Amino acid sequence: MSKLKAWLETTFLKEYAITVASADASFRKYYRAIKNEKTYIIMDSSLELDSLKPFVGISSRLSSVDVNVPKIYAQNLEEGFLILEDFGNTNLLDVLDESNFEIHYLNAIDEIVKMQKADVTKLPLYDKKFLHFEMDLMREWYLEKKLAYSLKDEEQNLVQNTLEKISEVVLSQPKNIFVHRDFHSRNIMLTNKQTLGVIDYQDAMCGAITYDLVSLLKDCYISFKRKNIEKLALSFRDKVSPQTDDTEFLKWFDFMGLQRHIKVLGVFSRLSIRDGKDGYLDDIPLTLSYTIETALRYEETQALGEFLQRVSQ
C-alpha cells in the first residue's frame, strides 16, 4: 500500500480520500478515490503484475468495438497500478430477478455480440489442450481434494472419455472469436447512467462462439428457468449464427457450459483449499447442479452426470 500511496501522490488523485472498493478471486485489489462528488477506481495489481498489460491491451480492443469498459486515466505498469473510470457499486447480480432478467440479459447479449467483433490478434487460443487443462481442475481439486474421493480405474476412464466428447463438441462450433472468459453478473456493472459496463476481462482468449453466452446465461451465482435461458440463447444465435438450427446450437451451448462448469467446480474448490477463500464454497451447489442437469441431458455425457450425482451426495 505504501508504494501505491507514493504513486498516487504524483497523480491528480493526491488530494482524494482513498477507501477500499472490492477484491476479487485473484490477488488484485481495488480502491475508490473520492473528492466531493467525483470518484475513480484504483486497481492494485502489484501481486499480479502479469495481468496489467493484458488488461490495458484488452481495454483498447474492446473500446474499439464500442464495448463500455472503464476508461484508463493513469497507469504505472512497472509497479502494477491503474486509475480507472468508476462504474459504481451496482453489478447485475445486485438487481437481477424474475421481473427484469430478460431485458438485462438481452442488453448483455448485445455486449457479447460487440465483443465478438474485437481484434483477436495474438490472443492465446482456447485449444483442446487448454480446454482439458481447465477441466482437469475438477478431478484434482473437487473430486480428490474437496471430496477426498479416489477414482477407480474405470472411473478415471469414464471421466477422461467424457471430457474428450465435451471438447470435441466445443471445438466443432465456430471459434477463433474474442472470449471475455468471465462474463457473468458480478463482472457486468449497472452504471449510474443505467448502461452496462464490462470489467475483469484481462484473461481474454480466442475461443468458441458460445463461451461468453453460457457464462452469462448459466451464471454460477444465479439461475433462471431452462425454457427462458434457451429462448435467450437462441436470440443470440439469431444474431451471430442464424444458419445453425436450434438443436445444434443448444448442444454447442450446453457442452460449452459443461466445460466451463466442470472447470469452475475445480476453481471454486481450489479457491477455498489453497487460497482460503471459503465464500466460493457457497457457489458450488449451483455449479454442480448445472453440470449434472446438463450431463444427464445428453447420451454422450449421461454416465458422467450419474457419477457426479453419486459421489457428490
Residue pairs with C-beta under 8 A, 6 or more apart in sequence:
3 46
3 79
4 31
4 42
4 44
4 46
4 79
4 81
5 18
7 76
7 79
7 81
8 14
8 16
8 18
8 33
8 42
11 74
11 83
12 73
12 74
13 33
13 40
13 42
13 83
15 35
16 33
16 34
16 35
16 38
16 40
17 33
17 34
17 35
18 31
18 32
18 33
18 34
18 42
19 31
19 32
19 34
20 29
20 30
20 31
20 32
21 30
21 31
21 32
21 41
21 42
22 30
23 29
23 30
24 30
24 200
25 267
25 271
25 277
25 280
26 48
26 51
27 47
27 48
28 43
28 44
28 45
28 47
28 48
28 51
29 43
29 44
30 41
30 42
30 43
30 44
31 41
31 42
31 44
32 39
32 40
32 41
32 42
32 86
33 39
33 40
33 41
33 42
33 83
39 86
40 73
40 83
40 84
40 85
40 86
41 70
41 83
41 84
41 85
41 86
41 87
42 81
42 82
42 83
42 84
43 52
43 55
43 81
43 82
43 84
44 80
44 81
45 51
45 52
45 55
45 80
45 81
45 82
46 79
46 80
46 81
47 80
48 80
49 80
51 202
51 203
52 75
52 77
52 80
52 82
52 202
53 77
54 202
54 203
54 204
55 82
55 201
55 202
56 72
56 75
56 77
56 82
58 201
58 202
58 204
59 69
59 70
59 72
59 201
61 118
61 119
61 178
61 204
62 69
62 115
62 118
62 198
62 201
63 69
64 118
64 119
65 114
65 115
65 117
65 118
66 114
67 111
67 114
67 115
67 118
67 198
68 111
68 191
68 195
68 196
68 197
68 198
69 197
69 198
69 199
69 201
70 84
70 85
70 86
70 87
70 197
70 199
71 84
71 85
72 82
72 83
72 84
72 85
73 83
73 84
73 85
74 82
74 83
75 81
75 82
75 83
76 82
87 189
87 191
87 197
87 199
88 189
88 190
88 191
88 192
90 189
90 190
91 185
91 186
91 187
91 188
91 189
91 190
92 104
92 108
92 185
92 186
92 188
92 189
92 190
92 196
93 185
93 186
93 219
93 221
93 222
94 190
95 104
95 190
96 104
96 185
96 222
98 224
101 224
101 228
102 228
102 232
104 196
105 216
105 217
105 232
106 232
106 235
107 196
108 183
108 188
108 196
108 216
109 213
109 216
109 232
109 235
109 236
109 239
111 183
111 188
111 196
111 198
112 180
112 183
112 212
112 213
112 216
112 236
113 236
113 239
113 240
115 178
115 180
115 183
115 198
115 212
116 177
116 178
116 209
116 212
116 240
117 178
118 178
119 178
120 176
120 177
120 178
120 206
123 178
123 204
123 205
123 206
124 130
124 205
124 206
125 176
125 205
125 206
125 207
126 175
126 179
126 205
126 206
126 207
126 208
126 211
127 171
128 167
128 171
130 205
131 166
131 167
131 170
131 171
131 259
132 163
132 167
134 259
134 262
134 263
134 266
135 163
135 166
135 167
135 259
135 262
135 263
135 266
136 163
136 266
137 263
137 265
137 266
137 267
137 270
138 262
138 263
138 265
138 266
139 151
139 159
139 266
140 266
141 265
141 266
141 267
141 269
141 270
141 273
141 274
142 265
142 266
142 268
142 269
142 284
143 149
143 151
143 311
144 150
144 151
145 269
145 270
145 273
146 269
146 272
146 273
147 311
147 312
149 311
151 159
155 307
158 303
158 304
158 307
159 304
159 307
162 295
162 300
162 301
162 303
162 304
163 262
165 300
165 301
166 255
166 258
166 259
166 262
166 301
167 259
169 251
169 252
169 255
169 300
170 208
170 252
170 255
170 256
170 259
171 208
172 252
173 208
173 209
173 210
173 252
173 256
174 208
174 209
174 241
175 206
175 207
175 208
175 209
176 206
176 207
177 206
177 207
177 208
177 209
178 204
178 206
179 204
179 205
179 206
179 207
179 208
179 211
179 212
180 187
180 198
180 201
180 204
180 211
180 212
180 215
181 201
181 203
181 204
181 205
181 207
181 211
181 212
181 215
182 200
182 201
182 203
182 215
183 198
183 212
183 215
183 216
184 215
184 216
184 219
184 220
184 221
185 216
185 219
185 221
185 222
186 221
187 198
187 199
187 200
187 201
188 196
188 197
188 198
188 199
188 216
189 196
189 197
189 198
189 199
190 196
190 197
191 197
208 252
208 256
209 240
209 241
209 252
210 233
210 249
210 252
210 253
210 256
211 256
211 260
213 233
213 236
213 253
213 256
214 253
214 256
214 257
214 260
215 260
217 229
217 232
217 233
217 253
218 229
218 257
218 260
218 261
218 290
220 261
220 264
220 268
220 283
220 286
220 287
220 290
221 283
221 286
222 286
223 286
223 289
223 290
230 250
233 249
233 250
233 253
234 246
234 249
234 250
237 244
237 246
237 249
241 249
244 252
251 298
254 294
254 297
254 298
255 298
255 301
257 290
257 294
258 291
258 294
258 295
258 301
261 287
261 288
261 290
261 291
261 294
262 291
264 287
265 284
265 287
265 288
265 291
267 280
268 280
268 281
268 283
268 284
268 287
269 281
269 284
271 277
271 280
272 278
272 280
272 281
288 308
288 312
291 305
291 308
292 305
292 308
292 309
292 312
293 305
294 301
294 305
295 301
295 302
295 304
295 305
295 308
296 302
296 305
296 306
296 309
